[in-house]
Amino acid sequence: MLLNMLRFRLSITKNNIIKYWVTLFLGFTLLGCDQSNHIIQQTLSQHLLNRSIYTEQFQLDPIFVTSTEDSAPLRDLLSGLMVFNEKGDVTLGLAENWQTEDGKVWIFKLKQDARWSNNAPVTAQDFVSSWQRLASHKNQSPVANYLVYMGVKNAQAVISGKKFTTDLGVMAIDEKTLKIELNRTNFQLPLMLAHSALLPTYRGEKPALTQSFISNGKYRLQYPNKANLILTAIDTSLPFQKVIYHKLDAQQQPKYYDIIENPSLNYTNNLIKLPKLCTYFYEFNFADPMMQKQNIRQAIKGMVSARKITDNIGVGIPNNSILPNTMYIENNSQWKPVIIELLLSEAGISVKNPLKITLTYDNQSIHHNIANNIIRSLGQSDLFKVTPQAVEWQELLKIREKKQFQMIRAGWCADFPDPVQFLVQFHSKSPDNKISYKNNNVDTLLEQLEQEPLTISERNKLIYKVIKQLEDDVAILPIFQYQRTIAVVPSIKGIDSNNSSGVIYSKDLYRASPTDQQTSNN
């Protein structure tokens, strides 16, 4: 989705600007002074975090934020019903607890001590008004459809302008009690509530992009301007009492930073890779006379090693399962050798009658390189004859929609860490099922997962069965799990290497002392 940026100009007094830059300059100058001054500056820097973002401009309105990096300052300032912890798991935010009997009507209790930075209490009506503003047809929010994805009652009609915002399925029962009505059973609703689109604003009003920005998170906005956002901590126990977000343009190289949320492709310093809830794979067309044969699909998968395909491309984590590599489930499969000749012989394939495959992909460099590696792997046997079909992105979508392919490049992303989000596309009636895959057992299991209140153990057993069936059927050819690249100086700690949520709160970070860093290096 494209971000509809709101351009704004903010001003602070000339004296404040001078004071700020003089203070910052003096702070950096202290680094070159004597030992005592160095210790003073070192102590001060323990409480200052610099985060940089390549973006056109800062966006602090939840209903217009569409990227992980742009949501970073917003998540420091605002908290929702649910939040992510440092591991990337969804946990309680402003919600104290919830209850539901049927998975369609939900009651959330808000924490009694939750307050806005102006000292007003955070109320259920704040959430109602904020979500109504998100759904409002006149606002044309690019993330409004998340309410439809959640299954909120009347969301689609409100977004399309066919119903009033007051018809949206959210209601304040009292100051601290929020009622959410869905149009379908969804027992995973709490996991979906950490999305940035659902962050509340004070009274559901458009947030003021000034010092008067009203927050309810761990930080408040102290100084905003076009180039920087300066946040100060509300809780004096947080390691970083001040966070400065720096806006970078496409040609700008960061001079000083602790974290770069989205470093440029040519930037190479202090890079780390974090997993994303996204997978890259090739789909088989089950309506194709050859691809509908299980032994054909098994033979193709047996010839293709995800690790070899991704070698030297640097695209992500090699993946052999339906699920992302980091979303471990008991039966996550590993690549296994199979007798290719026997499988193909059973399907009537021979050297004189090789398997002819058209491999369809979009013609960008990464997809072209991966397709070439797949073709090279299959080409090791005379039993395969592969024809590449490189097309434009829009043409790829049309081909997939019309099901005019044999094997086609595809991908899938989830908005929250739940294995089922990677499985629902295989239901025979899913609008995302473009491969004509149908298995009654899979359909029944997926419906149970969606409609029945299950314990964690019961749910995992059903998920296990779905995955096993899909992998027995060789439903797709998995290739890799996407990763997110960020730049982080070695002194910054608190980032979990397995955090796939894309969310890093400043409150969870700290700076290691030089002694700790030296010990770690040794």
C-alpha positions as CSV (number, residue, x, y, z in Angstrom):
1,M,0.0,0.0,0.0
2,L,1.2,3.5,-0.8
3,L,1.5,5.9,2.1
4,N,-0.5,9.1,1.7
5,M,1.9,11.4,3.5
6,L,0.7,14.5,5.2
7,R,3.1,17.3,4.6
8,F,3.5,19.7,7.5
9,R,5.8,22.5,8.7
10,L,6.6,22.9,12.3
11,S,8.4,25.7,14.0
12,I,10.2,26.2,17.2
13,T,11.7,29.4,18.5
14,K,15.1,30.4,17.2
15,N,16.4,30.4,20.8
16,N,15.3,26.8,21.2
17,I,17.0,25.8,18.0
18,I,20.2,27.5,19.1
19,K,20.1,26.0,22.6
20,Y,19.5,22.5,21.2
21,W,22.3,22.5,18.6
22,V,24.7,24.2,20.9
23,T,24.0,21.6,23.6
24,L,24.4,18.7,21.1
25,F,27.6,20.2,19.7
26,L,29.1,20.6,23.2
27,G,28.1,17.1,24.0
28,F,30.0,15.7,21.0
29,T,33.0,18.0,21.8
30,L,33.3,16.5,25.2
31,L,34.3,13.2,23.6
32,G,37.7,14.7,22.8
33,C,38.3,16.2,26.2
34,D,40.2,14.8,29.3
35,Q,39.3,11.6,31.0
36,S,36.9,13.2,33.5
37,N,34.9,14.9,30.9
38,H,34.9,11.7,28.8
39,I,33.3,9.9,31.7
40,I,30.7,12.6,32.1
41,Q,29.8,12.4,28.4
42,Q,29.8,8.6,28.5
43,T,27.3,8.7,31.4
44,L,25.1,11.2,29.5
45,S,25.2,9.1,26.3
46,Q,23.9,6.1,28.2
47,H,20.6,7.9,28.3
48,L,20.4,9.1,24.7
49,L,19.3,7.0,21.8
50,N,19.6,8.1,18.1
51,R,17.4,6.4,15.6
52,S,17.5,7.2,11.9
53,I,14.8,6.6,9.2
54,Y,15.0,7.1,5.5
55,T,11.6,8.6,4.8
56,E,10.0,11.5,3.0
57,Q,8.7,12.9,6.2
58,F,7.7,11.7,9.7
59,Q,4.2,10.3,10.0
60,L,2.6,10.3,13.4
61,D,-1.0,9.6,12.4
62,P,-1.7,5.8,12.9
63,I,-4.3,5.7,10.1
64,F,-1.7,6.7,7.5
65,V,1.3,4.7,8.6
66,T,2.0,1.7,6.3
67,S,5.6,0.7,6.9
68,T,7.5,-0.8,9.8
69,E,10.2,1.9,9.8
70,D,7.7,4.7,9.8
71,S,5.8,3.2,12.7
72,A,8.8,3.2,15.0
73,P,8.4,6.7,16.6
74,L,4.6,6.2,16.7
75,R,5.0,3.0,18.7
76,D,7.2,4.8,21.2
77,L,4.5,7.5,21.7
78,L,1.3,5.4,21.6
79,S,0.2,2.1,23.0
80,G,-2.8,0.0,22.0
81,L,-4.8,-2.8,23.5
82,M,-2.0,-5.2,22.8
83,V,1.7,-4.6,22.1
84,F,4.7,-6.7,21.1
85,N,7.3,-7.7,23.7
86,E,11.1,-7.7,23.0
87,K,10.8,-11.2,21.5
88,G,8.1,-10.1,19.0
89,D,5.3,-11.9,20.8
90,V,1.9,-10.2,21.2
91,T,1.2,-9.3,24.9
92,L,-1.0,-7.1,26.9
93,G,-0.7,-3.3,26.3
94,L,-3.5,-1.1,27.7
95,A,-5.8,-4.0,27.9
96,E,-6.0,-5.6,31.4
97,N,-7.9,-8.7,30.3
98,W,-10.6,-9.9,27.8
99,Q,-13.4,-12.4,27.5
100,T,-15.5,-14.0,24.8
101,E,-17.9,-16.9,24.7
102,D,-18.4,-17.3,21.0
103,G,-15.4,-15.7,19.4
104,K,-17.6,-13.0,17.9
105,V,-18.4,-10.7,20.8
106,W,-15.4,-9.6,22.8
107,I,-15.2,-7.6,26.0
108,F,-11.9,-5.8,26.8
109,K,-11.1,-4.2,30.1
110,L,-8.7,-1.3,30.1
111,K,-6.0,-0.8,32.7
112,Q,-7.3,1.6,35.4
113,D,-4.1,3.6,35.6
114,A,-3.8,4.1,31.8
115,R,-3.5,7.9,31.1
116,W,-2.7,10.3,28.3
117,S,0.3,12.7,28.6
118,N,-2.2,15.5,29.5
119,N,-3.2,13.3,32.5
120,A,-6.6,12.5,31.1
121,P,-7.6,8.8,31.5
122,V,-7.4,6.5,28.5
123,T,-11.0,5.4,27.8
124,A,-12.8,2.9,25.8
125,Q,-14.3,5.7,23.8
126,D,-10.8,6.8,22.7
127,F,-10.6,3.4,21.0
128,V,-14.1,3.6,19.5
129,S,-13.5,7.1,18.1
130,S,-10.0,6.1,16.8
131,W,-11.3,3.0,15.0
132,Q,-14.2,4.9,13.6
133,R,-11.8,7.5,12.2
134,L,-9.7,4.7,10.7
135,A,-12.8,3.3,9.0
136,S,-14.3,6.6,7.9
137,H,-14.8,6.7,4.1
138,K,-13.8,10.4,4.0
139,N,-10.4,9.7,5.4
140,Q,-9.4,7.1,2.8
141,S,-7.0,5.4,5.1
142,P,-4.7,3.0,3.3
143,V,-4.8,0.6,6.3
144,A,-8.6,0.7,6.9
145,N,-9.1,-2.7,5.5
146,Y,-7.3,-4.2,8.4
147,L,-10.6,-3.9,10.2
148,V,-12.2,-6.1,7.5
149,Y,-9.4,-8.5,7.9
150,M,-10.1,-8.7,11.7
151,G,-13.8,-9.3,10.9
152,V,-15.1,-6.2,12.7
153,K,-18.9,-6.0,12.1
154,N,-19.9,-3.5,9.3
155,A,-16.3,-2.6,8.6
156,Q,-16.5,-3.1,4.9
157,A,-19.8,-1.1,4.6
158,V,-18.4,1.8,6.7
159,I,-15.1,1.9,4.7
160,S,-17.0,2.0,1.4
161,G,-19.4,4.7,2.7
162,K,-22.5,2.6,2.7
163,K,-22.9,2.8,6.5
164,F,-22.1,5.5,9.1
165,T,-19.0,5.2,11.2
166,T,-21.2,4.8,14.3
167,D,-22.4,1.5,12.7
168,L,-18.9,0.0,13.2
169,G,-18.8,-2.9,15.6
170,V,-17.1,-1.2,18.5
171,M,-18.8,0.2,21.5
172,A,-17.8,1.8,24.9
173,I,-19.8,0.1,27.6
174,D,-18.3,2.3,30.2
175,E,-15.1,4.3,30.6
176,K,-12.8,1.3,30.9
177,T,-14.8,-1.4,29.0
178,L,-14.7,-1.9,25.3
179,K,-17.0,-4.1,23.3
180,I,-15.9,-5.5,19.9
181,E,-18.4,-7.3,17.6
182,L,-17.2,-9.4,14.7
183,N,-19.2,-10.7,11.7
184,R,-17.5,-14.1,12.0
185,T,-15.9,-16.3,14.7
186,N,-12.3,-15.2,15.3
187,F,-10.7,-16.7,18.4
188,Q,-7.3,-15.1,17.5
189,L,-8.5,-11.6,17.7
190,P,-6.2,-10.5,20.6
191,L,-3.2,-11.5,18.5
192,M,-4.4,-9.0,15.8
193,L,-4.7,-6.0,18.1
194,A,-1.0,-5.0,18.1
195,H,-1.2,-3.5,14.6
196,S,-0.1,0.1,14.3
197,A,-3.4,1.0,12.5
198,L,-5.3,0.3,15.7
199,L,-3.3,2.6,17.9
200,P,-5.7,5.1,19.6
201,T,-5.3,8.9,19.6
202,Y,-6.7,11.1,22.2
203,R,-10.5,11.2,21.8
204,G,-10.0,9.7,18.3
205,E,-8.8,13.1,17.0
206,K,-6.3,13.7,14.3
207,P,-3.0,14.0,16.3
208,A,-1.3,17.4,16.4
209,L,2.2,17.1,14.9
210,T,3.6,19.6,17.4
211,Q,4.8,19.7,21.0
212,S,1.1,19.4,22.0
213,F,1.0,15.8,20.6
214,I,-0.9,13.8,23.2
215,S,0.6,10.4,23.9
216,N,-0.1,7.4,26.1
217,G,3.0,5.4,25.5
218,K,6.4,5.3,27.3
219,Y,7.6,8.5,25.6
220,R,6.2,12.0,24.9
221,L,7.0,14.3,22.0
222,Q,9.2,17.1,23.2
223,Y,10.5,18.8,20.0
224,P,9.2,18.0,16.6
225,N,10.6,19.6,13.3
226,K,11.0,18.5,9.7
227,A,14.4,16.8,10.4
228,N,14.1,15.4,13.9
229,L,11.7,14.2,16.5
230,I,12.9,14.4,20.1
231,L,11.1,12.1,22.5
232,T,11.5,12.1,26.3
233,A,10.7,9.2,28.6
234,I,7.8,9.4,31.0
235,D,9.2,6.6,33.2
236,T,12.5,7.7,34.8
237,S,13.6,4.1,35.1
238,L,13.9,3.6,31.3
239,P,17.6,3.3,30.2
240,F,17.1,5.8,27.4
241,Q,15.5,9.0,28.8
242,K,15.7,10.7,25.4
243,V,15.3,9.4,21.9
244,I,16.0,11.4,18.8
245,Y,14.6,10.3,15.5
246,H,16.5,11.6,12.5
247,K,14.9,11.9,9.1
248,L,17.2,11.0,6.2
249,D,16.7,11.6,2.5
250,A,17.7,9.2,-0.2
251,Q,21.1,10.8,-0.8
252,Q,22.0,11.4,2.8
253,Q,24.5,9.4,4.7
254,P,24.0,9.2,8.5
255,K,26.7,11.0,10.4
256,Y,25.7,9.7,13.9
257,Y,23.3,7.0,14.8
258,D,22.6,4.1,17.1
259,I,20.0,2.5,14.9
260,I,19.1,3.0,11.2
261,E,15.7,1.5,10.6
262,N,16.1,1.0,6.9
263,P,19.7,1.5,5.7
264,S,20.3,2.1,2.1
265,L,21.5,-0.8,-0.1
266,N,25.0,0.6,-0.3
267,Y,25.3,1.0,3.4
268,T,27.5,-1.7,5.0
269,N,28.3,-0.7,8.6
270,N,27.0,-2.6,11.6
271,L,24.2,-4.4,9.7
272,I,22.1,-7.1,11.3
273,K,19.3,-9.1,9.8
274,L,16.0,-9.9,11.6
275,P,13.5,-12.4,10.4
276,K,10.2,-11.2,8.9
277,L,6.8,-12.9,8.9
278,C,7.0,-13.3,5.1
279,T,7.8,-16.3,3.0
280,Y,8.9,-16.7,-0.7
281,F,7.9,-19.7,-2.7
282,Y,6.8,-21.1,-6.0
283,E,3.2,-22.3,-6.5
284,F,2.1,-25.3,-8.5
285,N,-1.0,-25.0,-10.5
286,F,-3.1,-28.0,-9.4
287,A,-5.4,-27.5,-12.5
288,D,-2.5,-28.1,-14.8
289,P,-2.4,-31.7,-16.2
290,M,1.2,-32.3,-15.1
291,M,1.4,-30.2,-12.0
292,Q,-1.7,-31.9,-10.5
293,K,0.3,-35.1,-10.2
294,Q,1.8,-35.5,-6.7
295,N,4.9,-37.5,-7.9
296,I,5.7,-34.7,-10.4
297,R,5.6,-32.1,-7.7
298,Q,7.6,-34.3,-5.3
299,A,10.3,-34.8,-8.0
300,I,10.6,-31.1,-8.6
301,K,10.9,-30.4,-4.9
302,G,13.5,-33.2,-4.6
303,M,15.6,-31.5,-7.2
304,V,15.5,-28.1,-5.6
305,S,17.5,-27.3,-2.4
306,A,16.4,-24.0,-0.8
307,R,19.9,-23.5,0.5
308,K,21.5,-23.9,-2.8
309,I,18.9,-21.7,-4.5
310,T,19.6,-18.8,-2.1
311,D,23.4,-19.2,-2.0
312,N,25.3,-16.0,-2.8
313,I,22.0,-14.1,-3.4
314,G,21.7,-12.9,0.2
315,V,17.9,-12.8,0.1
316,G,16.8,-14.4,3.4
317,I,16.7,-17.6,5.5
318,P,16.5,-20.8,3.4
319,N,13.2,-22.4,4.0
320,N,11.9,-25.9,3.4
321,S,8.5,-25.7,5.1
322,I,5.1,-24.2,4.6
323,L,5.8,-22.0,7.6
324,P,8.6,-19.4,8.0
325,N,11.9,-21.0,9.2
326,T,11.8,-19.2,12.5
327,M,8.1,-20.2,13.3
328,Y,9.1,-23.6,14.7
329,I,6.4,-26.3,14.7
330,E,7.3,-29.8,15.7
331,N,7.2,-31.2,12.2
332,N,9.0,-28.4,10.3
333,S,10.5,-30.4,7.5
334,Q,14.0,-30.6,6.2
335,W,15.0,-31.2,2.6
336,K,15.1,-35.0,1.9
337,P,16.7,-36.8,-1.0
338,V,14.2,-38.7,-3.2
339,I,14.6,-41.1,-6.2
340,I,13.7,-38.5,-8.9
341,E,13.9,-41.0,-11.8
342,L,11.4,-43.4,-10.1
343,L,8.9,-40.6,-9.4
344,L,9.1,-39.2,-12.9
345,S,9.0,-42.7,-14.5
346,E,5.7,-43.3,-12.6
347,A,4.3,-40.1,-14.4
348,G,5.5,-41.3,-17.8
349,I,8.5,-39.0,-18.0
350,S,11.7,-40.1,-19.7
351,V,14.7,-38.7,-21.4
352,K,12.8,-39.0,-24.7
353,N,9.7,-37.5,-23.1
354,P,11.1,-34.9,-20.6
355,L,8.9,-32.9,-18.2
356,K,8.2,-29.6,-19.8
357,I,7.8,-26.8,-17.3
358,T,7.1,-23.1,-17.7
359,L,8.5,-21.1,-14.8
360,T,6.8,-17.7,-14.4
361,Y,8.2,-14.9,-12.4
362,D,8.5,-11.1,-12.3
363,N,11.5,-9.7,-14.1
364,Q,13.3,-7.9,-11.2
365,S,16.8,-8.9,-10.5
366,I,16.2,-10.9,-7.3
367,H,13.4,-13.0,-8.8
368,H,15.4,-13.4,-12.0
369,N,18.4,-14.8,-10.1
370,I,16.3,-17.2,-8.0
371,A,14.5,-18.4,-11.1
372,N,17.9,-19.0,-12.9
373,N,19.1,-21.0,-9.9
374,I,15.9,-23.2,-9.9
375,I,16.3,-23.7,-13.7
376,R,19.9,-24.6,-13.1
377,S,19.0,-27.1,-10.4
378,L,16.3,-28.8,-12.5
379,G,18.6,-28.7,-15.6
380,Q,21.0,-31.1,-13.8
381,S,18.7,-33.9,-15.1
382,D,17.8,-34.6,-18.7
383,L,14.3,-35.4,-17.5
384,F,13.4,-31.7,-17.1
385,K,13.0,-29.0,-19.8
386,V,12.3,-25.7,-18.2
387,T,11.2,-22.5,-20.1
388,P,11.6,-19.2,-18.2
389,Q,8.7,-16.7,-18.4
390,A,9.8,-13.3,-17.0
391,V,7.0,-10.8,-16.9
392,E,6.2,-7.4,-15.3
393,W,4.7,-7.4,-11.8
394,Q,1.2,-6.4,-12.9
395,E,1.3,-9.1,-15.6
396,L,2.3,-11.7,-13.0
397,L,-0.7,-10.8,-10.9
398,K,-3.0,-11.2,-14.0
399,I,-1.5,-14.6,-14.9
400,R,-1.9,-15.9,-11.4
401,E,-5.5,-14.6,-11.1
402,K,-6.4,-16.3,-14.4
403,K,-4.5,-19.5,-13.3
404,Q,-2.6,-19.5,-16.6
405,F,0.7,-21.0,-15.2
406,Q,2.4,-24.2,-14.2
407,M,4.8,-22.8,-11.6
408,I,4.7,-19.2,-10.5
409,R,6.6,-17.0,-8.1
410,A,4.6,-16.1,-5.0
411,G,4.9,-14.8,-1.4
412,W,2.9,-14.5,1.8
413,C,3.1,-12.2,4.8
414,A,1.3,-12.3,8.1
415,D,0.4,-9.3,10.2
416,F,1.0,-11.1,13.5
417,P,2.9,-14.2,14.7
418,D,0.4,-17.0,14.2
419,P,1.1,-20.2,12.1
420,V,-2.5,-20.3,10.9
421,Q,-2.0,-17.1,9.0
422,F,0.3,-19.0,6.6
423,L,-2.1,-21.9,6.2
424,V,-5.5,-20.2,5.5
425,Q,-4.6,-19.5,1.9
426,F,-4.8,-23.3,1.3
427,H,-8.5,-23.5,2.2
428,S,-10.3,-24.5,-1.0
429,K,-12.7,-21.5,-0.7
430,S,-10.1,-18.9,0.2
431,P,-10.0,-16.0,-2.2
432,D,-6.2,-16.2,-2.0
433,N,-6.1,-19.8,-3.2
434,K,-5.2,-19.3,-6.9
435,I,-3.6,-22.7,-7.4
436,S,-6.8,-24.8,-7.4
437,Y,-5.6,-26.8,-4.4
438,K,-8.4,-28.7,-2.6
439,N,-8.1,-31.2,0.3
440,N,-11.2,-31.8,2.4
441,N,-9.1,-32.7,5.4
442,V,-7.2,-29.4,5.2
443,D,-10.5,-27.5,4.9
444,T,-12.0,-29.2,8.0
445,L,-8.9,-28.6,10.1
446,L,-8.7,-25.0,9.1
447,E,-12.4,-24.5,9.9
448,Q,-11.8,-26.0,13.4
449,L,-8.8,-23.7,14.0
450,E,-10.9,-20.7,13.1
451,Q,-14.2,-21.5,14.7
452,E,-13.5,-23.6,17.9
453,P,-12.2,-22.3,21.2
454,L,-9.0,-24.5,21.6
455,T,-6.3,-24.8,24.1
456,I,-2.7,-24.1,22.9
457,S,-2.0,-27.8,22.9
458,E,-5.2,-28.7,20.9
459,R,-4.5,-25.9,18.5
460,N,-0.9,-27.0,17.9
461,K,-2.0,-30.5,17.2
462,L,-4.4,-29.3,14.5
463,I,-1.7,-27.0,13.0
464,Y,0.7,-30.0,12.9
465,K,-1.9,-32.0,11.0
466,V,-2.5,-29.2,8.4
467,I,1.2,-28.8,7.8
468,K,1.8,-32.5,7.4
469,Q,-1.0,-32.8,4.9
470,L,0.1,-29.8,2.9
471,E,3.7,-31.1,2.8
472,D,2.6,-34.6,1.9
473,D,0.6,-33.0,-0.9
474,V,3.7,-30.9,-1.9
475,A,1.3,-27.9,-2.0
476,I,4.1,-25.4,-2.8
477,L,7.9,-25.2,-3.4
478,P,9.3,-23.2,-0.4
479,I,12.4,-21.1,-1.0
480,F,13.2,-18.7,1.8
481,Q,11.9,-16.5,4.6
482,Y,12.4,-12.8,4.2
483,Q,14.6,-10.8,6.5
484,R,14.7,-7.1,7.5
485,T,18.1,-5.4,7.5
486,I,18.8,-2.7,10.1
487,A,22.0,-1.0,11.2
488,V,22.8,-1.1,14.9
489,V,26.0,0.0,16.7
490,P,27.5,-2.7,18.8
491,S,26.8,-0.9,22.1
492,I,23.0,-1.1,21.7
493,K,21.5,-4.1,23.4
494,G,18.0,-5.5,23.8
495,I,17.2,-6.5,20.2
496,D,16.2,-10.2,20.0
497,S,17.7,-11.9,16.9
498,N,14.5,-13.9,16.5
499,N,12.1,-11.0,16.7
500,S,10.0,-11.3,13.5
501,S,7.4,-8.7,14.4
502,G,9.4,-5.8,12.9
503,V,8.8,-3.8,16.0
504,I,11.6,-2.5,18.2
505,Y,10.5,-0.3,21.1
506,S,13.1,2.2,22.5
507,K,11.9,1.2,26.0
508,D,13.4,-2.3,25.5
509,L,16.8,-1.1,24.5
510,Y,19.9,-0.1,26.6
511,R,23.5,0.8,26.0
512,A,26.2,-1.6,27.2
513,S,29.0,0.0,29.2
514,P,32.5,-0.1,27.7
515,T,33.4,-2.8,30.2
516,D,30.5,-5.0,29.1
517,Q,31.4,-4.5,25.5
518,Q,35.0,-5.4,26.1
519,T,33.9,-8.5,28.0
520,S,31.5,-9.5,25.2
521,N,34.2,-9.0,22.5
522,N,36.6,-11.2,24.5
